[in-house]
Amino acid sequence: MELKKNNIPTIFLFLITTILIAYFFPREGLFRYQFYEGKPWRYGLLTAPQDFPIYKSTAEVEAEKDSVLKNFSPYYRLNPDILEQQKEKLREAYTQRFSTTIPAEYMQYIEKSLTDLYQHGIIATTEFEKLQKDKINQVNLLESNVAQLYFASDFFTIKTAYEFIINNAPAAINKNLLQSCNINDYLTENISYDSATTDKVKEELLKSVPIANGMVQAGERIVDRGEIIDNHTYNVLRSLKIIHESQSEGGKRQNLIIAGQFTYVLGIMLCFWLYLFSFRPKLLERRRDVLFLLLCILLPSLLAELCISLSLFNLYIIPFGIVPIVIRTFFDSRTAMFTHLMLALLCSLMAPFPFEFLSLQIIAGMVAIFSLKELSQRSQLISSAFFIFLAYALGYLSMTVYQEADLSKINWNMLLYFGINFILLMFAYVLVYFLEKTFGYISSITLVELSNINTPLLKKLSETAPGTFQHSLQVSILASAAAAKIGANSQLVRTGAMYHDIGKMTNPAFFTENQTSVNPHNQLPFEESAQIIIGHVTEGVKLAEKAMLPEAIIDFIRTHHGKGKVKYFYNSFKNKYPDREVDESLFTYPGPNPFTQETAIVMMADVVEATSRSLKEHTEEGISELVNRLIDSQLEDGLLKNAPLTFRDVEEVKQVFIEKLKTMYHTRISYPELKK
């Protein structure tokens, strides 16, 4: 029942991740071959699977379209009704206003001029300037849906039409009197741009441009291994690729592609689950860890899919190397490498050059993990990013030289992409901190920084409670050695031990290691003394939370006494008042009991180190008896029942404590005095 309880949600997370990655996978059927003009064909003999046209390149088609449109003349429409309307308007004006002041020959001249102008055509000034700007000499003029070719220079604007009437008047006509006839009132555009007809004819012309210039018959030989791909062969291969990808858009074929993609992604994720199930079962039991690892695969995969589908930027700009960096920071090298390999396999199927992409990503992942073998400083993340950049650059250059044997074939822009990748990788420094806060992880870097005795909290502990500080140092030595022996996290144990007693800073004089001669407990009831001693746990938690220590460190403060009793005052009370009923809650720590290997080791080291100071003689027999008695007592009290420790682990921890205590209390030789 426990197995099902833990694994069903985990499998569900794996399935969701698989569906999301497969859903956003590029849908077009990928062409199996990679080829470049001027480079040798790296595959076997290729023949045409069917009849298909040889498509012209986009540049060729665009050039032909430009050539067709170069001599294209736009369409304008002539409105024949405007002439009669303006002539009628002129006659009415003359009858009503000018018949008594303007001779009739003036009106006859204006009417004749209007007829000539409207027959040539009057166009808007903006349209006329546009024709000149676009260097269009001729236009198609539509009259009664019949188009005739006219020179654009023959058209008039209202301004040039007015000037034409004034400047071409006979000598017998007075120009000043002619201007008083308000000629502009009868001038308006009778030619307008016909966008619908122009666009329709232009579209038909563009459609008439052929997109292919030949055919390849089914079974026809295209290229064989080692042959250099010339321009013609390149166009044939490119056409075959277009046909292949266009055919993948059919319903049945599209369904097959989706099924294949889902099966591929499912297989990759199944391999990842099997790795965790076989080698990291503890990670698989913790849904938080599984979610983190799956996000490390899902997010870069989705980013790569969007990058490929939308052609956003070069794929090598994506900092895939950040995945092994953060996983190595919080987990182990093998998990980091395996996760990165799964990510590279998923993304390689989308990459333009799958083999080259996969090779470079594997190399970069290995370099990232090797450079972080001993992770103890944040500056190592920066150096790791630099080493990844070198791995990318050298890997790409060597691979290109090997394949092409020509330095001129190197695409130097790739170094720019690797440089951007390097800049993004340096943000791992910030990302590690963000992930620690989001997922509650604690990295070895943070542990090293926190264990520095110059941190504010530890410095204050050394000044306020020097005895407790010395005790914490000794506990950290014992506990970290024991953790290393049984394969626990020794750095976490060392740091947790340094902070486990910080609550004693509140009342340092009430703890024996900080006392000189006066013991304030002598003046207090046993219950009150016990409460003061117990209070150092809750006070320590408050101080740790105020200092924003990680939860993993606060766990050491909560659990280093578990739900045990303050036995000195409990036993003293029982001995003094044998007939009185004891309220055991007054003498019991709030807990909880240790629930990890690390917190259990610190609990054992704490009681062993503190009690070992009371030994009168630190003999091997006395130390062994003390260690075995104290830890066996904790086992009998059930304080270690929630800790994932085996009997072998407990025995090995005991032996480490014994050996370390023997070394700590080893008697040194006395130096002889110099005789005078």
Secondary structure as a PSIPRED ss2 file (coil, helix, strand):
# PSIPRED VFORMAT (PSIPRED V4.0)

   1 M C   1.000  0.000  0.000
   2 E H   0.000  1.000  0.000
   3 L H   0.000  1.000  0.000
   4 K H   0.000  1.000  0.000
   5 K H   0.000  1.000  0.000
   6 N H   0.000  1.000  0.000
   7 N H   0.000  1.000  0.000
   8 I H   0.000  1.000  0.000
   9 P H   0.000  1.000  0.000
  10 T H   0.000  1.000  0.000
  11 I H   0.000  1.000  0.000
  12 F H   0.000  1.000  0.000
  13 L H   0.000  1.000  0.000
  14 F H   0.000  1.000  0.000
  15 L H   0.000  1.000  0.000
  16 I H   0.000  1.000  0.000
  17 T H   0.000  1.000  0.000
  18 T H   0.000  1.000  0.000
  19 I H   0.000  1.000  0.000
  20 L H   0.000  1.000  0.000
  21 I H   0.000  1.000  0.000
  22 A H   0.000  1.000  0.000
  23 Y H   0.000  1.000  0.000
  24 F C   1.000  0.000  0.000
  25 F C   1.000  0.000  0.000
  26 P C   1.000  0.000  0.000
  27 R C   1.000  0.000  0.000
  28 E C   1.000  0.000  0.000
  29 G C   1.000  0.000  0.000
  30 L C   1.000  0.000  0.000
  31 F C   1.000  0.000  0.000
  32 R C   1.000  0.000  0.000
  33 Y C   1.000  0.000  0.000
  34 Q C   1.000  0.000  0.000
  35 F C   1.000  0.000  0.000
  36 Y C   1.000  0.000  0.000
  37 E C   1.000  0.000  0.000
  38 G C   1.000  0.000  0.000
  39 K C   1.000  0.000  0.000
  40 P E   0.000  0.000  1.000
  41 W C   1.000  0.000  0.000
  42 R C   1.000  0.000  0.000
  43 Y C   1.000  0.000  0.000
  44 G C   1.000  0.000  0.000
  45 L C   1.000  0.000  0.000
  46 L E   0.000  0.000  1.000
  47 T E   0.000  0.000  1.000
  48 A C   1.000  0.000  0.000
  49 P C   1.000  0.000  0.000
  50 Q C   1.000  0.000  0.000
  51 D C   1.000  0.000  0.000
  52 F E   0.000  0.000  1.000
  53 P E   0.000  0.000  1.000
  54 I E   0.000  0.000  1.000
  55 Y E   0.000  0.000  1.000
  56 K C   1.000  0.000  0.000
  57 S C   1.000  0.000  0.000
  58 T H   0.000  1.000  0.000
  59 A H   0.000  1.000  0.000
  60 E H   0.000  1.000  0.000
  61 V H   0.000  1.000  0.000
  62 E H   0.000  1.000  0.000
  63 A H   0.000  1.000  0.000
  64 E H   0.000  1.000  0.000
  65 K H   0.000  1.000  0.000
  66 D H   0.000  1.000  0.000
  67 S H   0.000  1.000  0.000
  68 V H   0.000  1.000  0.000
  69 L H   0.000  1.000  0.000
  70 K H   0.000  1.000  0.000
  71 N C   1.000  0.000  0.000
  72 F C   1.000  0.000  0.000
  73 S C   1.000  0.000  0.000
  74 P C   1.000  0.000  0.000
  75 Y E   0.000  0.000  1.000
  76 Y E   0.000  0.000  1.000
  77 R E   0.000  0.000  1.000
  78 L E   0.000  0.000  1.000
  79 N C   1.000  0.000  0.000
  80 P C   1.000  0.000  0.000
  81 D H   0.000  1.000  0.000
  82 I H   0.000  1.000  0.000
  83 L H   0.000  1.000  0.000
  84 E H   0.000  1.000  0.000
  85 Q H   0.000  1.000  0.000
  86 Q H   0.000  1.000  0.000
  87 K H   0.000  1.000  0.000
  88 E H   0.000  1.000  0.000
  89 K H   0.000  1.000  0.000
  90 L H   0.000  1.000  0.000
  91 R H   0.000  1.000  0.000
  92 E H   0.000  1.000  0.000
  93 A H   0.000  1.000  0.000
  94 Y H   0.000  1.000  0.000
  95 T H   0.000  1.000  0.000
  96 Q H   0.000  1.000  0.000
  97 R H   0.000  1.000  0.000
  98 F H   0.000  1.000  0.000
  99 S C   1.000  0.000  0.000
 100 T C   1.000  0.000  0.000
 101 T C   1.000  0.000  0.000
 102 I C   1.000  0.000  0.000
 103 P C   1.000  0.000  0.000
 104 A H   0.000  1.000  0.000
 105 E H   0.000  1.000  0.000
 106 Y H   0.000  1.000  0.000
 107 M H   0.000  1.000  0.000
 108 Q H   0.000  1.000  0.000
 109 Y H   0.000  1.000  0.000
 110 I H   0.000  1.000  0.000
 111 E H   0.000  1.000  0.000
 112 K H   0.000  1.000  0.000
 113 S H   0.000  1.000  0.000
 114 L H   0.000  1.000  0.000
 115 T H   0.000  1.000  0.000
 116 D H   0.000  1.000  0.000
 117 L H   0.000  1.000  0.000
 118 Y H   0.000  1.000  0.000
 119 Q H   0.000  1.000  0.000
 120 H H   0.000  1.000  0.000
 121 G C   1.000  0.000  0.000
 122 I E   0.000  0.000  1.000
 123 I E   0.000  0.000  1.000
 124 A C   1.000  0.000  0.000
 125 T H   0.000  1.000  0.000
 126 T H   0.000  1.000  0.000
 127 E H   0.000  1.000  0.000
 128 F H   0.000  1.000  0.000
 129 E H   0.000  1.000  0.000
 130 K H   0.000  1.000  0.000
 131 L H   0.000  1.000  0.000
 132 Q H   0.000  1.000  0.000
 133 K H   0.000  1.000  0.000
 134 D C   1.000  0.000  0.000
 135 K C   1.000  0.000  0.000
 136 I C   1.000  0.000  0.000
 137 N C   1.000  0.000  0.000
 138 Q E   0.000  0.000  1.000
 139 V E   0.000  0.000  1.000
 140 N E   0.000  0.000  1.000
 141 L E   0.000  0.000  1.000
 142 L E   0.000  0.000  1.000
 143 E E   0.000  0.000  1.000
 144 S C   1.000  0.000  0.000
 145 N C   1.000  0.000  0.000
 146 V E   0.000  0.000  1.000
 147 A E   0.000  0.000  1.000
 148 Q E   0.000  0.000  1.000
 149 L E   0.000  0.000  1.000
 150 Y E   0.000  0.000  1.000
 151 F E   0.000  0.000  1.000
 152 A H   0.000  1.000  0.000
 153 S H   0.000  1.000  0.000
 154 D H   0.000  1.000  0.000
 155 F C   1.000  0.000  0.000
 156 F E   0.000  0.000  1.000
 157 T C   1.000  0.000  0.000
 158 I H   0.000  1.000  0.000
 159 K H   0.000  1.000  0.000
 160 T H   0.000  1.000  0.000
 161 A H   0.000  1.000  0.000
 162 Y H   0.000  1.000  0.000
 163 E H   0.000  1.000  0.000
 164 F H   0.000  1.000  0.000
 165 I H   0.000  1.000  0.000
 166 I H   0.000  1.000  0.000
 167 N H   0.000  1.000  0.000
 168 N C   1.000  0.000  0.000
 169 A C   1.000  0.000  0.000
 170 P C   1.000  0.000  0.000
 171 A C   1.000  0.000  0.000
 172 A C   1.000  0.000  0.000
 173 I C   1.000  0.000  0.000
 174 N C   1.000  0.000  0.000
 175 K H   0.000  1.000  0.000
 176 N H   0.000  1.000  0.000
 177 L H   0.000  1.000  0.000
 178 L H   0.000  1.000  0.000
 179 Q H   0.000  1.000  0.000
 180 S C   1.000  0.000  0.000
 181 C C   1.000  0.000  0.000
 182 N C   1.000  0.000  0.000
 183 I H   0.000  1.000  0.000
 184 N H   0.000  1.000  0.000
 185 D H   0.000  1.000  0.000
 186 Y H   0.000  1.000  0.000
 187 L C   1.000  0.000  0.000
 188 T C   1.000  0.000  0.000
 189 E C   1.000  0.000  0.000
 190 N C   1.000  0.000  0.000
 191 I E   0.000  0.000  1.000
 192 S E   0.000  0.000  1.000
 193 Y E   0.000  0.000  1.000
 194 D C   1.000  0.000  0.000
 195 S H   0.000  1.000  0.000
 196 A H   0.000  1.000  0.000
 197 T H   0.000  1.000  0.000
 198 T H   0.000  1.000  0.000
 199 D H   0.000  1.000  0.000
 200 K H   0.000  1.000  0.000
 201 V H   0.000  1.000  0.000
 202 K H   0.000  1.000  0.000
 203 E H   0.000  1.000  0.000
 204 E H   0.000  1.000  0.000
 205 L H   0.000  1.000  0.000
 206 L H   0.000  1.000  0.000
 207 K H   0.000  1.000  0.000
 208 S C   1.000  0.000  0.000
 209 V C   1.000  0.000  0.000
 210 P C   1.000  0.000  0.000
 211 I C   1.000  0.000  0.000
 212 A E   0.000  0.000  1.000
 213 N E   0.000  0.000  1.000
 214 G E   0.000  0.000  1.000
 215 M E   0.000  0.000  1.000
 216 V E   0.000  0.000  1.000
 217 Q C   1.000  0.000  0.000
 218 A C   1.000  0.000  0.000
 219 G C   1.000  0.000  0.000
 220 E C   1.000  0.000  0.000
 221 R E   0.000  0.000  1.000
 222 I E   0.000  0.000  1.000
 223 V E   0.000  0.000  1.000
 224 D C   1.000  0.000  0.000
 225 R C   1.000  0.000  0.000
 226 G C   1.000  0.000  0.000
 227 E C   1.000  0.000  0.000
 228 I E   0.000  0.000  1.000
 229 I C   1.000  0.000  0.000
 230 D C   1.000  0.000  0.000
 231 N H   0.000  1.000  0.000
 232 H H   0.000  1.000  0.000
 233 T H   0.000  1.000  0.000
 234 Y H   0.000  1.000  0.000
 235 N H   0.000  1.000  0.000
 236 V H   0.000  1.000  0.000
 237 L H   0.000  1.000  0.000
 238 R H   0.000  1.000  0.000
 239 S H   0.000  1.000  0.000
 240 L H   0.000  1.000  0.000
 241 K H   0.000  1.000  0.000
 242 I H   0.000  1.000  0.000
 243 I H   0.000  1.000  0.000
 244 H H   0.000  1.000  0.000
 245 E H   0.000  1.000  0.000
 246 S H   0.000  1.000  0.000
 247 Q H   0.000  1.000  0.000
 248 S C   1.000  0.000  0.000
 249 E C   1.000  0.000  0.000
 250 G C   1.000  0.000  0.000
 251 G H   0.000  1.000  0.000
 252 K H   0.000  1.000  0.000
 253 R H   0.000  1.000  0.000
 254 Q H   0.000  1.000  0.000
 255 N H   0.000  1.000  0.000
 256 L H   0.000  1.000  0.000
 257 I H   0.000  1.000  0.000
 258 I H   0.000  1.000  0.000
 259 A H   0.000  1.000  0.000
 260 G H   0.000  1.000  0.000
 261 Q H   0.000  1.000  0.000
 262 F H   0.000  1.000  0.000
 263 T H   0.000  1.000  0.000
 264 Y H   0.000  1.000  0.000
 265 V H   0.000  1.000  0.000
 266 L H   0.000  1.000  0.000
 267 G H   0.000  1.000  0.000
 268 I H   0.000  1.000  0.000
 269 M H   0.000  1.000  0.000
 270 L H   0.000  1.000  0.000
 271 C H   0.000  1.000  0.000
 272 F H   0.000  1.000  0.000
 273 W H   0.000  1.000  0.000
 274 L H   0.000  1.000  0.000
 275 Y H   0.000  1.000  0.000
 276 L H   0.000  1.000  0.000
 277 F H   0.000  1.000  0.000
 278 S H   0.000  1.000  0.000
 279 F H   0.000  1.000  0.000
 280 R C   1.000  0.000  0.000
 281 P H   0.000  1.000  0.000
 282 K H   0.000  1.000  0.000
 283 L H   0.000  1.000  0.000
 284 L H   0.000  1.000  0.000
 285 E H   0.000  1.000  0.000
 286 R C   1.000  0.000  0.000
 287 R H   0.000  1.000  0.000
 288 R H   0.000  1.000  0.000
 289 D H   0.000  1.000  0.000
 290 V H   0.000  1.000  0.000
 291 L H   0.000  1.000  0.000
 292 F H   0.000  1.000  0.000
 293 L H   0.000  1.000  0.000
 294 L H   0.000  1.000  0.000
 295 L H   0.000  1.000  0.000
 296 C H   0.000  1.000  0.000
 297 I H   0.000  1.000  0.000
 298 L H   0.000  1.000  0.000
 299 L H   0.000  1.000  0.000
 300 P H   0.000  1.000  0.000
 301 S H   0.000  1.000  0.000
 302 L H   0.000  1.000  0.000
 303 L H   0.000  1.000  0.000
 304 A H   0.000  1.000  0.000
 305 E H   0.000  1.000  0.000
 306 L H   0.000  1.000  0.000
 307 C H   0.000  1.000  0.000
 308 I H   0.000  1.000  0.000
 309 S H   0.000  1.000  0.000
 310 L H   0.000  1.000  0.000
 311 S C   1.000  0.000  0.000
 312 L C   1.000  0.000  0.000
 313 F C   1.000  0.000  0.000
 314 N C   1.000  0.000  0.000
 315 L H   0.000  1.000  0.000
 316 Y H   0.000  1.000  0.000
 317 I H   0.000  1.000  0.000
 318 I C   1.000  0.000  0.000
 319 P C   1.000  0.000  0.000
 320 F C   1.000  0.000  0.000
 321 G C   1.000  0.000  0.000
 322 I H   0.000  1.000  0.000
 323 V H   0.000  1.000  0.000
 324 P H   0.000  1.000  0.000
 325 I H   0.000  1.000  0.000
 326 V H   0.000  1.000  0.000
 327 I H   0.000  1.000  0.000
 328 R H   0.000  1.000  0.000
 329 T H   0.000  1.000  0.000
 330 F H   0.000  1.000  0.000
 331 F C   1.000  0.000  0.000
 332 D C   1.000  0.000  0.000
 333 S H   0.000  1.000  0.000
 334 R H   0.000  1.000  0.000
 335 T H   0.000  1.000  0.000
 336 A H   0.000  1.000  0.000
 337 M H   0.000  1.000  0.000
 338 F H   0.000  1.000  0.000
 339 T H   0.000  1.000  0.000
 340 H H   0.000  1.000  0.000
 341 L H   0.000  1.000  0.000
 342 M H   0.000  1.000  0.000
 343 L H   0.000  1.000  0.000
 344 A H   0.000  1.000  0.000
 345 L H   0.000  1.000  0.000
 346 L H   0.000  1.000  0.000
 347 C H   0.000  1.000  0.000
 348 S H   0.000  1.000  0.000
 349 L C   1.000  0.000  0.000
 350 M C   1.000  0.000  0.000
 351 A C   1.000  0.000  0.000
 352 P C   1.000  0.000  0.000
 353 F C   1.000  0.000  0.000
 354 P H   0.000  1.000  0.000
 355 F H   0.000  1.000  0.000
 356 E H   0.000  1.000  0.000
 357 F H   0.000  1.000  0.000
 358 L H   0.000  1.000  0.000
 359 S H   0.000  1.000  0.000
 360 L H   0.000  1.000  0.000
 361 Q H   0.000  1.000  0.000
 362 I H   0.000  1.000  0.000
 363 I H   0.000  1.000  0.000
 364 A H   0.000  1.000  0.000
 365 G H   0.000  1.000  0.000
 366 M H   0.000  1.000  0.000
 367 V H   0.000  1.000  0.000
 368 A H   0.000  1.000  0.000
 369 I H   0.000  1.000  0.000
 370 F H   0.000  1.000  0.000
 371 S H   0.000  1.000  0.000
 372 L C   1.000  0.000  0.000
 373 K C   1.000  0.000  0.000
 374 E C   1.000  0.000  0.000
 375 L C   1.000  0.000  0.000
 376 S C   1.000  0.000  0.000
 377 Q C   1.000  0.000  0.000
 378 R C   1.000  0.000  0.000
 379 S H   0.000  1.000  0.000
 380 Q H   0.000  1.000  0.000
 381 L H   0.000  1.000  0.000
 382 I H   0.000  1.000  0.000
 383 S H   0.000  1.000  0.000
 384 S H   0.000  1.000  0.000
 385 A H   0.000  1.000  0.000
 386 F H   0.000  1.000  0.000
 387 F H   0.000  1.000  0.000
 388 I H   0.000  1.000  0.000
 389 F H   0.000  1.000  0.000
 390 L H   0.000  1.000  0.000
 391 A H   0.000  1.000  0.000
 392 Y H   0.000  1.000  0.000
 393 A H   0.000  1.000  0.000
 394 L H   0.000  1.000  0.000
 395 G H   0.000  1.000  0.000
 396 Y H   0.000  1.000  0.000
 397 L H   0.000  1.000  0.000
 398 S H   0.000  1.000  0.000
 399 M H   0.000  1.000  0.000
 400 T H   0.000  1.000  0.000
 401 V H   0.000  1.000  0.000
 402 Y H   0.000  1.000  0.000
 403 Q H   0.000  1.000  0.000
 404 E H   0.000  1.000  0.000
 405 A C   1.000  0.000  0.000
 406 D C   1.000  0.000  0.000
 407 L H   0.000  1.000  0.000
 408 S H   0.000  1.000  0.000
 409 K H   0.000  1.000  0.000
 410 I C   1.000  0.000  0.000
 411 N C   1.000  0.000  0.000
 412 W C   1.000  0.000  0.000
 413 N H   0.000  1.000  0.000
 414 M H   0.000  1.000  0.000
 415 L H   0.000  1.000  0.000
 416 L H   0.000  1.000  0.000
 417 Y H   0.000  1.000  0.000
 418 F H   0.000  1.000  0.000
 419 G H   0.000  1.000  0.000
 420 I H   0.000  1.000  0.000
 421 N H   0.000  1.000  0.000
 422 F H   0.000  1.000  0.000
 423 I H   0.000  1.000  0.000
 424 L H   0.000  1.000  0.000
 425 L H   0.000  1.000  0.000
 426 M C   1.000  0.000  0.000
 427 F C   1.000  0.000  0.000
 428 A H   0.000  1.000  0.000
 429 Y H   0.000  1.000  0.000
 430 V H   0.000  1.000  0.000
 431 L H   0.000  1.000  0.000
 432 V H   0.000  1.000  0.000
 433 Y H   0.000  1.000  0.000
 434 F H   0.000  1.000  0.000
 435 L H   0.000  1.000  0.000
 436 E H   0.000  1.000  0.000
 437 K H   0.000  1.000  0.000
 438 T H   0.000  1.000  0.000
 439 F H   0.000  1.000  0.000
 440 G C   1.000  0.000  0.000
 441 Y C   1.000  0.000  0.000
 442 I C   1.000  0.000  0.000
 443 S C   1.000  0.000  0.000
 444 S H   0.000  1.000  0.000
 445 I H   0.000  1.000  0.000
 446 T H   0.000  1.000  0.000
 447 L H   0.000  1.000  0.000
 448 V H   0.000  1.000  0.000
 449 E H   0.000  1.000  0.000
 450 L H   0.000  1.000  0.000
 451 S C   1.000  0.000  0.000
 452 N C   1.000  0.000  0.000
 453 I C   1.000  0.000  0.000
 454 N C   1.000  0.000  0.000
 455 T C   1.000  0.000  0.000
 456 P H   0.000  1.000  0.000
 457 L H   0.000  1.000  0.000
 458 L H   0.000  1.000  0.000
 459 K H   0.000  1.000  0.000
 460 K H   0.000  1.000  0.000
 461 L H   0.000  1.000  0.000
 462 S H   0.000  1.000  0.000
 463 E H   0.000  1.000  0.000
 464 T H   0.000  1.000  0.000
 465 A C   1.000  0.000  0.000
 466 P H   0.000  1.000  0.000
 467 G H   0.000  1.000  0.000
 468 T H   0.000  1.000  0.000
 469 F H   0.000  1.000  0.000
 470 Q H   0.000  1.000  0.000
 471 H H   0.000  1.000  0.000
 472 S H   0.000  1.000  0.000
 473 L H   0.000  1.000  0.000
 474 Q H   0.000  1.000  0.000
 475 V H   0.000  1.000  0.000
 476 S H   0.000  1.000  0.000
 477 I H   0.000  1.000  0.000
 478 L H   0.000  1.000  0.000
 479 A H   0.000  1.000  0.000
 480 S H   0.000  1.000  0.000
 481 A H   0.000  1.000  0.000
 482 A H   0.000  1.000  0.000
 483 A H   0.000  1.000  0.000
 484 A H   0.000  1.000  0.000
 485 K H   0.000  1.000  0.000
 486 I H   0.000  1.000  0.000
 487 G C   1.000  0.000  0.000
 488 A C   1.000  0.000  0.000
 489 N C   1.000  0.000  0.000
 490 S H   0.000  1.000  0.000
 491 Q H   0.000  1.000  0.000
 492 L H   0.000  1.000  0.000
 493 V H   0.000  1.000  0.000
 494 R H   0.000  1.000  0.000
 495 T H   0.000  1.000  0.000
 496 G H   0.000  1.000  0.000
 497 A H   0.000  1.000  0.000
 498 M H   0.000  1.000  0.000
 499 Y H   0.000  1.000  0.000
 500 H C   1.000  0.000  0.000
 501 D C   1.000  0.000  0.000
 502 I H   0.000  1.000  0.000
 503 G H   0.000  1.000  0.000
 504 K H   0.000  1.000  0.000
 505 M H   0.000  1.000  0.000
 506 T C   1.000  0.000  0.000
 507 N C   1.000  0.000  0.000
 508 P H   0.000  1.000  0.000
 509 A H   0.000  1.000  0.000
 510 F H   0.000  1.000  0.000
 511 F C   1.000  0.000  0.000
 512 T H   0.000  1.000  0.000
 513 E H   0.000  1.000  0.000
 514 N H   0.000  1.000  0.000
 515 Q C   1.000  0.000  0.000
 516 T C   1.000  0.000  0.000
 517 S C   1.000  0.000  0.000
 518 V C   1.000  0.000  0.000
 519 N C   1.000  0.000  0.000
 520 P H   0.000  1.000  0.000
 521 H H   0.000  1.000  0.000
 522 N H   0.000  1.000  0.000
 523 Q H   0.000  1.000  0.000
 524 L C   1.000  0.000  0.000
 525 P C   1.000  0.000  0.000
 526 F H   0.000  1.000  0.000
 527 E H   0.000  1.000  0.000
 528 E H   0.000  1.000  0.000
 529 S H   0.000  1.000  0.000
 530 A H   0.000  1.000  0.000
 531 Q H   0.000  1.000  0.000
 532 I H   0.000  1.000  0.000
 533 I H   0.000  1.000  0.000
 534 I H   0.000  1.000  0.000
 535 G H   0.000  1.000  0.000
 536 H H   0.000  1.000  0.000
 537 V H   0.000  1.000  0.000
 538 T H   0.000  1.000  0.000
 539 E H   0.000  1.000  0.000
 540 G H   0.000  1.000  0.000
 541 V H   0.000  1.000  0.000
 542 K H   0.000  1.000  0.000
 543 L H   0.000  1.000  0.000
 544 A H   0.000  1.000  0.000
 545 E H   0.000  1.000  0.000
 546 K H   0.000  1.000  0.000
 547 A C   1.000  0.000  0.000
 548 M C   1.000  0.000  0.000
 549 L C   1.000  0.000  0.000
 550 P C   1.000  0.000  0.000
 551 E H   0.000  1.000  0.000
 552 A H   0.000  1.000  0.000
 553 I H   0.000  1.000  0.000
 554 I H   0.000  1.000  0.000
 555 D H   0.000  1.000  0.000
 556 F H   0.000  1.000  0.000
 557 I H   0.000  1.000  0.000
 558 R H   0.000  1.000  0.000
 559 T H   0.000  1.000  0.000
 560 H C   1.000  0.000  0.000
 561 H C   1.000  0.000  0.000
 562 G C   1.000  0.000  0.000
 563 K C   1.000  0.000  0.000
 564 G C   1.000  0.000  0.000
 565 K E   0.000  0.000  1.000
 566 V C   1.000  0.000  0.000
 567 K H   0.000  1.000  0.000
 568 Y H   0.000  1.000  0.000
 569 F H   0.000  1.000  0.000
 570 Y H   0.000  1.000  0.000
 571 N H   0.000  1.000  0.000
 572 S H   0.000  1.000  0.000
 573 F H   0.000  1.000  0.000
 574 K H   0.000  1.000  0.000
 575 N H   0.000  1.000  0.000
 576 K H   0.000  1.000  0.000
 577 Y C   1.000  0.000  0.000
 578 P C   1.000  0.000  0.000
 579 D C   1.000  0.000  0.000
 580 R C   1.000  0.000  0.000
 581 E C   1.000  0.000  0.000
 582 V C   1.000  0.000  0.000
 583 D C   1.000  0.000  0.000
 584 E H   0.000  1.000  0.000
 585 S H   0.000  1.000  0.000
 586 L H   0.000  1.000  0.000
 587 F H   0.000  1.000  0.000
 588 T E   0.000  0.000  1.000
 589 Y C   1.000  0.000  0.000
 590 P C   1.000  0.000  0.000
 591 G C   1.000  0.000  0.000
 592 P C   1.000  0.000  0.000
 593 N C   1.000  0.000  0.000
 594 P C   1.000  0.000  0.000
 595 F C   1.000  0.000  0.000
 596 T C   1.000  0.000  0.000
 597 Q H   0.000  1.000  0.000
 598 E H   0.000  1.000  0.000
 599 T H   0.000  1.000  0.000
 600 A H   0.000  1.000  0.000
 601 I H   0.000  1.000  0.000
 602 V H   0.000  1.000  0.000
 603 M H   0.000  1.000  0.000
 604 M H   0.000  1.000  0.000
 605 A H   0.000  1.000  0.000
 606 D H   0.000  1.000  0.000
 607 V H   0.000  1.000  0.000
 608 V H   0.000  1.000  0.000
 609 E H   0.000  1.000  0.000
 610 A H   0.000  1.000  0.000
 611 T H   0.000  1.000  0.000
 612 S H   0.000  1.000  0.000
 613 R C   1.000  0.000  0.000
 614 S C   1.000  0.000  0.000
 615 L C   1.000  0.000  0.000
 616 K C   1.000  0.000  0.000
 617 E C   1.000  0.000  0.000
 618 H C   1.000  0.000  0.000
 619 T C   1.000  0.000  0.000
 620 E H   0.000  1.000  0.000
 621 E H   0.000  1.000  0.000
 622 G H   0.000  1.000  0.000
 623 I H   0.000  1.000  0.000
 624 S H   0.000  1.000  0.000
 625 E H   0.000  1.000  0.000
 626 L H   0.000  1.000  0.000
 627 V H   0.000  1.000  0.000
 628 N H   0.000  1.000  0.000
 629 R H   0.000  1.000  0.000
 630 L H   0.000  1.000  0.000
 631 I H   0.000  1.000  0.000
 632 D H   0.000  1.000  0.000
 633 S H   0.000  1.000  0.000
 634 Q H   0.000  1.000  0.000
 635 L H   0.000  1.000  0.000
 636 E H   0.000  1.000  0.000
 637 D C   1.000  0.000  0.000
 638 G C   1.000  0.000  0.000
 639 L C   1.000  0.000  0.000
 640 L C   1.000  0.000  0.000
 641 K C   1.000  0.000  0.000
 642 N C   1.000  0.000  0.000
 643 A C   1.000  0.000  0.000
 644 P C   1.000  0.000  0.000
 645 L C   1.000  0.000  0.000
 646 T C   1.000  0.000  0.000
 647 F H   0.000  1.000  0.000
 648 R H   0.000  1.000  0.000
 649 D H   0.000  1.000  0.000
 650 V H   0.000  1.000  0.000
 651 E H   0.000  1.000  0.000
 652 E H   0.000  1.000  0.000
 653 V H   0.000  1.000  0.000
 654 K H   0.000  1.000  0.000
 655 Q H   0.000  1.000  0.000
 656 V H   0.000  1.000  0.000
 657 F H   0.000  1.000  0.000
 658 I H   0.000  1.000  0.000
 659 E H   0.000  1.000  0.000
 660 K H   0.000  1.000  0.000
 661 L H   0.000  1.000  0.000
 662 K H   0.000  1.000  0.000
 663 T H   0.000  1.000  0.000
 664 M H   0.000  1.000  0.000
 665 Y C   1.000  0.000  0.000
 666 H C   1.000  0.000  0.000
 667 T C   1.000  0.000  0.000
 668 R C   1.000  0.000  0.000
 669 I C   1.000  0.000  0.000
 670 S C   1.000  0.000  0.000
 671 Y C   1.000  0.000  0.000
 672 P C   1.000  0.000  0.000
 673 E C   1.000  0.000  0.000
 674 L C   1.000  0.000  0.000
 675 K C   1.000  0.000  0.000
 676 K C   1.000  0.000  0.000
